[in-house]
Amino acid sequence: MIYLKKSSYLFWTVSLFTAFSCAEKSTENLDLASGDQISYNFHIRPILSDKCFACHGPDANKREADLRLDTEEGAFAALKESPGKFALVSGKPLESEVYHRIVSTDPGAIMPPPESNLSLTPAEIDLIKRWIEQGAKYEPHWAFMKVEKPSVPTTDWGKNEIDAFIHAKIKAKGLEPNPEANSYELIKRASLDLTGLPPSPEILDKYAGFKGSNTYEKLLDELMALPSYGEKMGILWLDISRYSDSYGYQDDEARGQWPYRDWVIHAFNNNLPYDQFITWQLAGDLLPNATKEQILATAFNRNHKYTEEGGVIHEEYRVEYVLDKTNTFSKGILGLTMECAQCHDHKYDPVSQKEYFELYAFFNNSKEKGFEGDISQTKPAKTPILWIERQDIDGIMKFINHKDTTKLMVSVMGELDSTERRQTYILDRGAYDSPTVPVEASTPSSVLKFPENFEKNRLGLAKWTTHRDNPLTSRVFVNLVWQELFGKGIVKSAGDFGMQGDLPTHPELLNWMAADFMDNGWNIKRLLKMIMTSSTYRQSASISDKHMEVDPDNFYLARAPRLRLPAENIQDLVLASSGLLVNQIGGPSVKPYQPSGLWEAATSGRGTLATYVQDTGDKLYRRGIYNFIKLTVPPPKAIIFDSSNRDRCEITRNRTNTPLQALVMMNDPMVLEASRVLSTKLSKSHQDPEKAIEEAFKRIVCREMKSKEKSLLLDYFESELSHYESHPDEVKKTLDVGEYPMNPGAMTPQNAALMQVIVSLYNLEETITKS
């Protein structure tokens, strides 16, 4: 329903959902019946990880009583401080010291100790007791087990294997799947997911009802063939690769990495297989006869911050850069948070400090310095660089859209030769100036042992990463794609598949999709189409009382999710629906409307970015992915709508509802300008206000109006028209917004009134929500 007030603007309508704190692992625990088999991975390890591993886990330096509970060998070994006693005795909780300690009431004996401010619930104690009674069987961490295709459950619902796994869980929870969404909802949902743009009225008319040859599957193929597909998919990867248009730190000077951003878009549009996509970015420069495109892809490793300030210690900052590369690789590609192993053995995951610096060693031989060029230089030179020249742009690099430049400079990777290679050391407490034990390049053995025949450089690392036996790479990416479509991954903690991460809601489905993805050539478009043709994806988003009672967080997907659009795509929707969008792929980043004084208030006063200089003309109407990102002052509207600030690798964005978002949608110059431009276009093509409002609604909300909505909007139009006719001085004040040219003859009460109707449509919660 649409709610209006009798003034120029619409009340911000926000759907409020009850927040529930129950985690998936807790739900699993509560669902267990008395005779059910207790799983170490899904029931016991989360408890031990939260309450015990800090003192009795992987970190040898912090381990108490020499007791290790994260491994079977440690848990079943005799206790050194209590001869003849064992932490665990299979099948015998009363002979297991662990059980005695967790049920004790003695402050000196109870575990966890009172000073830790941790405690076990009665349900957790009962689970541990039952697990010991059943044999206290340990299992390898689920995410470190080789990806195998499980058998597909039998089901009488759905269109493909995904639905079989989803339906089995839905039925087990006593739920029924929702019916399929109507065609308008599916067209909008698919268009937003695949292109980040609203479907045009022509697309809506063509596919409404999915009649004849205009099938839903054909719609997906058509959308994935559009250049805008790569722009939509690129946003996810730019968050992971921490792409920005400035160097960061205090001076935060401009950098020219945008050809890397354009390569990412190009790679998605060309459906570059994910294993190659990763290999080129990690080690494109080390491939035999590497092309400029493959070398350009390695800018992935150079997107981190750089200092341009004099007086720094060069080696300190160079080490920071290598640490950033290591952490981005582990989090963005492996889904492991390994940062803490920089200073000590990981407290929860089986990753030692030695293994961390063995991984670090792969990135430690880049031709890179801690300080390269200062702010006084016009173009700080970060070496090594890739020069992209005119002939490259016209040829193999033609996806780079920058017609008026003869040379571009991009920071990429380059490897030191054998005579210059650095020796990598474990750094005491992670400090750059405290080397201890030398190490060679290798990978965490708990994930996958590094093969002896692989090169001990980034190319070898890329081969290890995309190896069929690597348990993480495919799982992590499939989960990221699922997160893009459903709002949360099968593993909610998409950047943490380790011991402290969330458990998968559908582990068998994740395994099946990860195996299928690798077995079918790491084909990203195929993966998307498989998910989007499933009945699970095509459900309606309607919510019943039963949904709220059994599964308020929609873990089990008995309905489609309702998700506010990403920040960039809100801008895209407004520009596209109004006809303002400039459909140019790639090119230098642009500076759209922005409140004055933001850059000036957060600058050192040096360099070309000390003052914000807004762009003009067509540059104001580019897609959100092309907005200039200054690390110290990210685009304010995007941040208000929860975009990444690109300061570091980010896997999952927040989704919040705040008053600031309402103020943006009601007052932002871009929204008002788009409303003004669309109102004048529609007034020119439709003499009848009703027809103009119908087309505006279809462009913006992406469906046909209901009769009550039409009546309400027409009443609002008439009310606003009456207001402007009696207050002609307000017409120009309302319409005079934005830089897009306007015919003075269009400064009419009718256009002002229609503009207000359009502003109200942009402010509908339904408009900027995918449901």
Secondary structure as UniProt FT lines:
FT   HELIX           24..30
FT   TURN            34..35
FT   HELIX           40..44
FT   HELIX           45..51
FT   HELIX           53..56
FT   HELIX           60..62
FT   TURN            65..66
FT   HELIX           72..76
FT   TURN            80..81
FT   TURN            83..84
FT   TURN            90..91
FT   HELIX           93..95
FT   HELIX           97..103
FT   TURN            107..109
FT   HELIX           114..116
FT   HELIX           122..133
FT   TURN            134..135
FT   HELIX           142..144
FT   HELIX           161..172
FT   TURN            173..174
FT   HELIX           183..195
FT   HELIX           201..207
FT   HELIX           208..210
FT   TURN            212..213
FT   HELIX           216..224
FT   HELIX           228..240
FT   TURN            241..242
FT   TURN            249..251
FT   HELIX           258..269
FT   TURN            270..271
FT   HELIX           274..283
FT   HELIX           284..286
FT   TURN            288..289
FT   HELIX           292..297
FT   HELIX           298..302
FT   TURN            310..311
FT   HELIX           314..332
FT   HELIX           339..342
FT   HELIX           353..360
FT   HELIX           361..363
FT   TURN            364..365
FT   TURN            375..376
FT   STRAND          385..389
FT   HELIX           390..394
FT   TURN            395..399
FT   TURN            403..404
FT   STRAND          407..411
FT   TURN            418..420
FT   STRAND          424..427
FT   HELIX           428..430
FT   TURN            432..433
FT   STRAND          435..439
FT   TURN            445..447
FT   TURN            452..453
FT   HELIX           458..465
FT   TURN            468..469
FT   HELIX           473..486
FT   TURN            494..495
FT   TURN            499..500
FT   HELIX           507..519
FT   TURN            520..522
FT   HELIX           524..532
FT   TURN            535..538
FT   HELIX           545..550
FT   TURN            552..553
FT   STRAND          563..564
FT   HELIX           567..578
FT   TURN            596..597
FT   HELIX           598..601
FT   TURN            608..609
FT   HELIX           617..621
FT   HELIX           624..626
FT   TURN            631..632
FT   HELIX           636..640
FT   TURN            641..642
FT   HELIX           659..667
FT   HELIX           669..685
FT   HELIX           689..700
FT   HELIX           707..726
FT   HELIX           729..735
FT   HELIX           744..746
FT   HELIX           749..762
FT   TURN            765..768
FT   STRAND          769..770
//
